[in-house]
Every structure is written in structure tokens, then in C-alpha cells.
């Protein structure tokens, strides 16, 4: 039964029942009893497989359809009335035309199924940052995942109240037909519609759809920012914690940085790192004139392959209880495995498709984009500010990509506007999280290209406008952990050693670290970064910090070409910063 007297909400749910025609309707109340009932239902239909409860308590396994294993950017739309408001980097369709198309697909799609109504909160219920949504779905996997990723249940309905606003979300697996698969945001209607997919990134509507695409529009209208950023706290030996946000395209070390473990040398001195968020940050100007951030999520939706005791012990520890694993290898003993977990691929296991799998076959057992959905509270380094309704104050914003030769290890922007330029020009070499080719240089401004709910040039303008509202803005940096030598070997050890760069970044924020000015911004001198115990020589560091003017001239040309897509909408400040870069390289 609905635990609300919000007539708009009840009327909308009733309309969706009329459209999709489910056999029954279940309102999710957030109770453990109800979730346990749903896990049983999911096991009965085969949608969920219970894992070994001694080794992985509360953990379950789920497979998505073989044609449905990643976000589908070509099937993702922003539908607003004016095409130019969606911009050249989003797919657009006129809202009435898209509604007509979708209503045909949704018509009767839940016949023979149960409709679940999930009230959920992005952010701590009742906090100044919180925004509320209702997701309707016919997938038990979605209900159980949303219960991990967000805060769900009756308290959300109470917070929405009889008159409150909420984001409407309708999801149905329908027939899982890729030709009729759509993930559509209607920002002017506060509505999200997802159909014919069961993959988390397309169907957990609180995540990219709400927390980024819809929220970026809300932030523009309400003077705050919704960003694809981790939030990390760094505690010094005196017990002071400074917080940074970081935006990285997929497979650029974002989760590893969010759950950083400092090198031994730093740990012995008393440095600690605390994870506030691994993927999304909502940022507001605080009463003190600083930028404050919260993680609107309640869990981690992480890529499994490559996650190991060596690469990210904290992420691995987060998956040891109450976690849903998707498209990984299912072992004979009811536990899971994936490539990069360890050097012992299992025998007599089932691969991500559910087929008997032989590690010698040369085929991967886990899908490259297989996932874990884990409660953030499980993470050993979760910040004590994770549930703080006011969030944390941000000292630095860090942009990063994966570049073999161009970007140096780290540089600082000269100003907020220059920092916005640096973010707007971010580029990386592609990987498997988005369907498409691997290894192509792809511009991904602020790591938001697939997630910005409106015209990216207007989004950059919003960043510039926010800079005027923040009296004490964070400093903006760019990092690149991925510089290689001519044989393709990484020159920087990465992982925990990235702490060495963060130490310099925080030193720049509090005025204690030195830098030299270069064509691209302020850089550390090799002696400004603590290399003790890193295995990196000052000569190698000098190489990783070097800037090749010819490569950067090509980079500037690439940025100019990219800006060309946006025509005269490009903010004048960014054009000016690009001209500065070109002049500096002459």
C-alpha cells in the first residue's frame, strides 16, 4: 500500500499502471523483511542466485542479457523542447514524438509481471542537498540494487510529503529488445524513461539518469553543481582532513583514487585517506563562501575486472557482504571470480553467460564491464562525514585522463576560468565501460560528456558563473597517471603513490608547496614531490613533468576543433584561455 497522500504522485503511479498493465503493484517500504521476500522471489524466477552465505553473507549473483551489458550512449536521449538546449553532444528528439514512441513500447509491457514502486532519495533524507525520486520497475534486480545504491522506503515518501516534488522514473525490461532500447531524460518534465534494458547503468535511474543528467539541469537552475566526481578526504599526521573532488573518465583510476591507501612511508607518519564518494558529487556554495560537496549515493556500482587485493583492497572489502555481483564468473563453491582478481582462475565454473567455462579457452570468464553493487558502509575507509547532511568543504578539484604522451603528471590551473578550460578540454583514450572502440582519443569534458543533461557549452558557462558565486573557490588541477615510455611502460607507479601528487596539490592549496609556471599552468619541480620509497628517480619525474610543445600544439588544435561543434555558444572566457595556450606554445 502507498504510504503517501501526495495526489500527484498517486495519480502518476495510477497512470503508469494503466499504461503498463502489471498483474500486481508493490510499494517498496525499505524494510529488511520486504527486501528478503523479494530476494526469495528473485531466486524463484532465476533473476537472482544466492551466493555462499558463509563466505559472502547477504551476497547475490545476477546476469544481464548478453545483448545488454553496458550503457548505450547511442540509445540515450535528452528530450527538451529546443534542440539547441540539448546541444551537439546529446541525442535529441522532440518530447511529443519521443513520448508517442515510448508509450507504444510501454503499452502492456508489464502484463504477467509485478510493478514495484521505489521511493528513493539522492542524498541524506531531509538534508539541504537531498532530492527525491520514484522509480517504477518490473525488475527485482533494480529494486534490490536501488536499495543498496540509494536510500529507499517510506521515509522518502514522508520527506516528499503531500505537495512535494519528485523525479518520475519509469523502467521496464519489456522484451530486452536492443532495437527498442531507450534511456530518455525529459529535463523540463522531471521525467526519466528507460525501457528494454536490464543493465544497471541504464536502469538504476538514481545513478547517471537522475544524479547527473537530471541533476545537472536542476543545478543550473538552482545555482549548484552535479558532477561526475569522486570525493576524497586526506588526513595529515596532525589529524586535519582536507577534501578533494576528482573527475576522471572510465578506466582512469577513479575508484582507486577514491579509496586510496597511502604508501607505507605516509602511513607510518600518520596520513590516512577517507572515501566520501567514488562517482558522483553534488556541490553547493556554503554559508562560509567555500564549495561543499556530498555524495548523493549510498553504494558503489563498480567495475569488477581488475579489482584486487593489490589494486584496490578497500573496494574488494566493500563487496564481502550485502553485495550484488553482475556478469562475473560464478564458482562451484558459490563464490565469484573475475579477471585480475587473482592468478587462480577457477575450474568447473560458469562464465558471465552462464556457460561452463575453461580458463584455457582464451575467452574471458567475466564480462569486461561486469559489476559489483556494494553498500558504501562496507568500505573500510568510508569517511565519518559520509552521512553528514552538510557535506564536506572542497579544497581542490582534480581533472584527469589517460594520455600516453601529452599531459604531464600534474599541473595547476592559473585561475578558476583557466581551470574550467582545463576541464572542458579533458581527453582520454577509450576503454570498455562505454560500448565502442578501444584506444581512440576521446574528448570527455569534466568526464561529463555522456551525463550532461543540457548543452555542454551552457554547462561550461554554468561553471564560469559558479566561479563568481564562490568567494573562496577550490583550486583546479589536472593529473595524468598514465604517461608511458617509448615501449609503452607506465613511468609513474600510480595507485597509492598518487598520494605523493595529492600532497603537492594540497600544499598548493594552503600555500606551502612550490611550483614553476609552464605553457600549460603551474607544475611542481621534480624536487617538490616526495619520491622516497617510490622507485621513481628525479630524472624520470622530470620526464613525466615535461611538456612537448609540438604535442601540445596538436592538442590545442584538437580543442579548437572540439569547440567548433558548439558554434557561437562557446563562452568567450574559454576561447580566450585557448588563445592563451596557443600563444604560450609559440
N, C-alpha and C positions, 0 to 999 in steps of 0.2 A: 504493500500500500504506500501511496505517496505521503511523505511526511512534510507536506507543504500546502499552503493555501495561496500560493502565487498563481493567479489565474492565467497569466501569460504563459508561464511555464507549463501548467497543466494542459492548457489549450494546445500548445505546440506538441506536447507528447501525444495527445489525442489525435492530432492531425497526422503525426508520423505513424501511429498505429493504423489509422485509416489508409495510409499510403502503402505501408509495407506488409500489412495483414499478418502479424505473427499469431501463433496459437495461444501464447500467453505472454504476460508482461511482468517482469520482476524488477522492483526498485532496489538498488544496492544501498544498504544501510550502513555499510562499513564494519559490520560486526564480524568477528572471527568465526562465529557459528555459521553465518551465511556463506562466507568465503570457503569454509571447509566443505559445506554442502556442494558448492559449485565445483570444487576440486574433484569431488566424487563424481559429479555429473560429467565433468570433462574426461575423467578416466573411463567412464562408461561409454562415451562416444569415441574414445581413442584420441581425442583432441589433446589430452594431457597424459603423460606417462609418469607414474610416481617413481622417483629415484630411490636409491638405497638410503633409507632413513637413518641408519646408524652413521653412515659416512657423510651424508648430505641431508641433514634434517630439514624438513619443510621444502625440499627442492623438487622441481618437476621438469620434465622434458617436453618440448613441443617442436613439431616440424611444420614449416610453412610449405605451401605448394611449390613444386620445382620451378614453376614459371614466376615465382613471387618471392624474391629473396633480397631485394634491395629497394631503396627509394627510387621512384620512377619520375625523373625530372621532366621528361617529355610528356607525362600524363598529369602534371601538376599545374594548376591554373590559379591565377589571381583574376577574379571577375568583379571589376568595378565599372561604373558607367562610362568613364572615359578611358580609352585605350592608353593614352599617354600617361595616365596616373599609374598604370601597371608598369610601364617602362619597357625598354627593348630587351631586358634580360629575363622577363617573366613571360610565360604563355598567358594569353588573354582571350577571353570570349565575352561577348555582351551578356550580362546577367540573365535577361529573359530567355535568351537562346540556350544558355547552359542549364538553367532550371528546367526548361522543357525537355532537354536531352536526358538530364538526370532523373526526372520524375518518371520517365518511361522505364528506365533501368530499375529504379527502386520499386516500381509498381508490383506489389505482391511478392517481393523478394524474400520476405521472412515467413512465408507460408510453411507450416510444419516446424517452425522454429520458435525459440523463446527470444523475446526482446528484453534486453537488460538496459535499465536507465541508471546511468552512473553520474551522481552529482560529485564534482571534484573541484579542488582548489589548487591553483598555481600560487605557491607561497603559503605562509602560515596563516591558517584560517583566522580572520579578524585583524590581520596585520595591515599596516598602511600600504604595503605592496600588493596584497592579495587580490587576485582576480578569479572569478568563478566560472565554471563551465558545466554543461550537462552533455555527456556523450551517450547517445543511444547506439547499441551494437547488438549483433546476434552472435558474437564470438566470446566464449568463456575465456579464451586466451587473453582477449582485450580486457575483460573485467579484472582478471587476476593480475595482469601486468599494470593496469592503471592503479590498482590498489597498492602496488609497490612504488610506482613512479610518481604518484600524486597523493594528496590527502583526500580520501573519499568518504562519502556517507552522509548521515542525517545532519551532522554539524554544519556541513556545507549548505544544505537546504535552509537551515536556521540562519546562516550568515547572509544568504541571498535575500531571505525574508519575503514578505508578501508583495513587495514592489520592486525588488532589486533586479539589476541587470545580470545577464549571464551570456556566455558564448554558447550558441547552439551547435552541437556536433552530431551528425548522423553518419553512422558507419554500418555497412553490411558487406559480408563476404560475398553475398549474392552467388554467382556461379564461379567466382575467381577467374573470370574471363579477361585475359590481358587486353583484348580489343575494346573492352568496355570498362577498363580500369580508369578511374578518375579520382584525383585528390584535389578538391576545389575549395578555395577560400573566397568568401564573399565579404570583404572587409567592411563594406558600407552597411551590411545586414547583420554583422556579428555572427556569421554562419559558416560552418565548415561541413563539407560533404565528401565522404570517402567511400568508394564502392569497388567491389571486385578485387580487393586485396586483403591479405591476412597478415602481411609483413609489418612488424612493429613500427618502423619509420613512417609507414603510410597510414597506420590505423590507430596508434596510440595518440589520439588527437590533441592531448595536452602538450605533447612534446613539440615537434617542429611546427605543426599547424597553428597551435594556439600560442605557445610560449615565444615563438619567433615571428611567424608570418602575420598573425593577427595582432600580437602584442607590439610589433614594430609600428603598426598603424596607430594603435592606442597611444604608444609612447610619443609619436609625432604630434598627436592631437593634445596630449596632456603634459608635454614637456618632461618626458623621461625617456629612457632608452632600453630596448630589449635587444640583447646581444648574444651572439653565439660564442660565449666566453666561459673559460674556467675561472674559479675564484680560489686563490691560494693564500694562506696565511703563513708568514715566515717569522718564527720566534727566535730572537737573538739570545745570547747567554744571560743577558740581564732580565729576560722574561718579557721583553716588549715584543708585540706582534704587529707586523706591518702586512697589509694585504695588497695583492696584485690581481688584475684580471688579465687573461690571455686569450687571444683569438687565433686559432690555427685551423686550416683546412683539414679534412680527414687524413689520417695516417701521417700526421706531422708531430706526433708525440704529445698530443693534448692531454690524454688521460694520464700518461706517465708523469707529466709535469704537475697535473692537478693533485697527484698522490705521491709527490716527490719524497724520496728518502735521501737526506743529505749524506755526502761521503763521510767515511769514518772520522776523518780529521775534524769535520764540522760537528759531528755528533758528540765527539769527545769534549769539544769546547762547550757543548750545551745548546747547539742550534736544533730546532725542531721545525717541522712543516705540518700544516693543518689544512685539510681539504674542506672548503666550504661548498664547492660545486665543481663538476667535471665538464659541464657542457653549455649551460645557459646562465646568463646573469641579467637581472633586471636592475637598472641603475637610476637612482634619483639624487637630486641635489638635496643635501641635508640642511638642517637649520644652521649648521656651522659653516656653510659655504663649500663643504667638500662633497665629493661624489660618493654615495653609499650604494652598496650592492647586496642583493640577496640572490640565492639560488632558488628559483621558483619550483624546482622539482624536489622529489622525496626519495629518488632512487637513481641508479646508474643503468643506462642501456648501452653496454659496452661491447666492443668487438672482441670476440673470444680469441681467434688465432693470434699468436704472438704474445698473449698474456701469460706470464710465467712467474715462478718464484724469483727468477733473475730480473726480468724486465719490469714487473710491477707486482711485488708481493702484496701490497695493500689492496689492489683491485682483486687479486686472486682470493685474498682472505674475505673480501666482501661477498664472494659468491658461495661461501661454505654453508650458508643456511638461508632458507626462505627465498631461494633464487629460482627463476625460470630460465632454462637453457634452451636456445633455439638453433636448430640446424648444426649441432655439433655431433661428434661421434658418441654413440651410446655403447658403453662397455657391458660385457657379460655380467659383471657384478653389480650393475645398476648405478654405476658412476659414469662420468663423462670424460672425454678427451678431445683435444684439438691440436692442430699443427702448431709447434712452438711451445706447447705446454711443458713437454719434457722429451727426452730422447727415446722413450719406450712406447712406440705405437702399439696399441693393444691387439691381441689375437681374438678371433671369434666375436668381433664387434660389428655393429651396424653403422654404416655411414650416414651422412645427413639426409640421404634419400630413403633410409630405412632398409637398404640392401646389405647383405653380408659383404664385409669389406676386408680386403687383403692389403696390408700396408705396402707390400712389394709391388702392387699393381701399378704404381706410379700415379694413381689418382688420389686426390686429396680426400681425406675422410670427412673433415668438417668443411662446410662452405666457407670461402674466404671472408664473407660478411656475416658469418654466424655470430650469435649474440648471447649475452647474459643480461637478465633484468634482475638487479640485486638491490636490496634496501640499503640506502646510504648509511644508515645507522650501523651496519655491519662493518664499515670500513674502519680499520684500527686507527687511522689518522684523521677521522672526521672531526671537524672543528667544534669546540664548545659553543661557537656562535651559529652553528647550523640552524638552530631553531630560534635565533634571535629575531624578533619581528622587525627590528630597525636595521638589520643587515650589518655590514662592516664597511669602514671607510677605505677608499681605494687610493693607494699612493702612486701606483704605476699601471699603465695599460701596455700590454706587450702584444705586438703582432708578430706572426712568424709563418714561414712557408718552408718548402723543401726545394732548395736550389743547390745544384752541384757546384756552381762556379761564381754566380753573380753576387748574391748578398753576403756581406761579412757576418761573422759570428754574432755581433751585436752592434747596434748604433742607436743613438738617441735623437729624436726629432728636435728641431730648434725652437718649436713653439707648438701650441695646440693646433693651429691651422696646418702647420707642416706635418704634424702627427696624423691629421685627418688625410692629408695627401698620401703619406706613407701607407696608411691602412687601405686607402682607395686603390693603391697600385699593387697590393699583395698578389703574389702569384705562387703557384706550386706545381710540382709535377704529379700528375693524376695517379690514383690508386683505385682499389676495388669497392669502396663504400658507395660510390655513385656508379650506376651502370654506365659503361662506355670504355674508351680506350685507356690503356695504362701508359704512363711515361710522357704524356704530352704536357707542355707548359700551359697552365690554365689560370687566367686571372680570377681571383676569388676575393674581392674587396671585403675586408673585415671578416673573412670566412662566412659572409652572409649572402653570397650570390644566389644560392638556391632557397634562401629563407627570408629574404626581404619582401614584405607584403606590399610594397609600392615601388615607384620609380627610384632606382638606385641613385640617380643624380639628386633627387629630392631628399633621399636618405642622407647623402653627404652634406647637403645643406642643413639638415636637422642636426648633424654632428657639429657643424660650424656654429649653428645657433646655440646649441647646448654649451659650447665653449664660452659663450658670452654670459651664460647664466651661472656658471660655476666660478665662484670667487677664487677658490683655491683648487685649480684643476690638477688631476694626476698628470705626471709626465708620461710621454709616449715613446715607446721603444720598438725596435724591430730586431728579431733574433733569427738565426738560421743555424740549426744544429747539424745541417746535412752537407756541409762543404766536403768535397772529395778531392783526392789527388788524381793524377792522370790515369791511374789504374782503377779508379772508381772506389777506392777505400775511403771510408769516413776519416776525416782528420781530427774530429772532436769526439771524445768518448760518449757524450750525451748522458741520458738518464740522470742519475744522482749528481753527476758532475756539473749539470746545468745550474746547480746551486751556486757555483763559482761566479757565473754570469749574473744570477739574481742578486748576489751580494754586491756586485758593482752597480747594478741597476738601483738597488735601494740606497747605496752610497750616493748616487747621483741625486736621488730624491731628497736626501737630507743634507746634501752639500758637503759630504766628506770624501767623495771619490773624484779623482782627476779624469780629464778627457782631453782629446785633441779634436779640432774641427777638421772635417774632411768634406769632400764634394757632396756626400750624402747626408751628413749630420755629425754629431759628436760621437767619437769612438774612444774606447779605452786604449791606452798604450799597453803593450804586452805586459809590462811590469805592474799594471793596475789590476790585473786579475790574479788571484791566488792559485798558482799551479801546483802547489805542494801535494805530492801523492797522486797527481792526475795522470802521470805518464806522458804529459804533453810538454814539449820544450818551448821556450820563449820564441825560438825560430819558427816552430810550427804555428804557434799562436799568431805571430806576425803575419804568416802566410794566410791564416784563416781570417785575419782582420783586413787583409789587403783588398784594394778596390781597383779593378781593371777598367780604365776609362772607356776602352772600346766596348766591353760587355755592357757597361752602364749606358753608353750612347745608344746601343741596340735596345736596352731596357727602356730608356726614355722614349724611343720611337714606338716601342710596343705599348707604352702607357698612352701616348698621344693617339695611337690607332684605337685603343680601347675607349678612350674618352670620346672619340669620334662617333661612337654608337649613340651617344646621348645628346648629340647636336648642341643647341644653344642652352640646354638645361644645365650644363656643367657649371658649378659655382665658379665665379671669377677668381676666388681665392685659390682654388685648385689649379686653374690654368696658370696662375702666377707662380705657384710652387713648382709646377712642371718647368716653366721657363727658367726659374732659378736653378733647377737641377741641370738643365741643358747648358746654361751659362757657366755653371761651376765646372762642367766637364770639358769646357773649351780650353 
